[in-house]
Structures are given as C-alpha cells and as structure tokens.
C-alpha cells in the first residue's frame, strides 16, 4: 500500500463516525424481512377470535328438513389463520374427520374420478376447530400437541 493510501486510511479511521450510527434501535425488528415470525413466544396469536362478521360467507342449505348455515373450506381456513390446502392436508392425514357435508356434485364431464362437490363445514364444526387449535397449541410449532388434537377431533367432532 502506498504512503498516500495509508495516510488516507488512517485519516478515515481517526475521524468521528458517531453521526453514522443509529443509537435508537427500538424500531428495528430482530428478524429479517417484513413478516414477523409465527413460531415465537412473543408473536401475536395467528388465530382470530370468532366474531359476528368473521363467518359472513356462509350459505344456507336444507338438511333433514332444517335450514343450516355451512361454510366452505376457504372460510374455515381464514378463521383458523391457515390456507385451504392445509385443511385438506389435515383431513388427508386423519387429524380432522372428513367433511360431513358437500355441495351437490358438478354436472357434466369431469377430468377424472367420481365428482364429489365442495367441502362444507357447519358453524359448530368451525367453532370446534377454532377452540381445538387454541387448546392444543397448533399455532406454536414447538408446543403443538398433534396426537391430542387428533384424538380430540376424532372423538368430539360435531356432526
């Protein structure tokens, strides 16, 4: 390194750089990116509290001569803070029973398999799953009790 470069380097290092640092780190998050982590103790709960307008997309069907309100898998997923593919996986893995109700099957040609219709869940089933997810800590990955959740849903699932 030339003497001119050394002098310049020493000059830079001897300067006061306190104006370049930010001592107030309170507004800087301790995680990368803009989405806060979901699996930490201090993270807010991902499951919303079920209120009056949380299930506004229900449809009324007649079951056994009685009118009942049912919700599609997308509404169930929203209430639980999950995606519909996650609910389908829970059903496929046996963590929740298969949907008791479905829409009428579509008419016309199908790509393959037996036409089934869309999954529908009653309000009681949605409320049951919301409480079960909280009770078995499924929002906290390190504390989740999947065995207890599966046993609970298998024995207590509302019809």
Buried (B, 14 or more C-beta within 10 A) or exposed (E): EEEEEEEEEEEEEEEEEEEEEEEEEEEEEEEEEEEEEEEEEEEEEBBEEBEEEBBEEBEEBEEEEEEBEBBBBBBBBBBBBBEBEEBBEBBEEEBBEEBBBBBEEEEEEEEEEEEEEBBBBBBEBBBBBBEBBBEBBBBBEEEBEEEEBBEBBEEEBEE
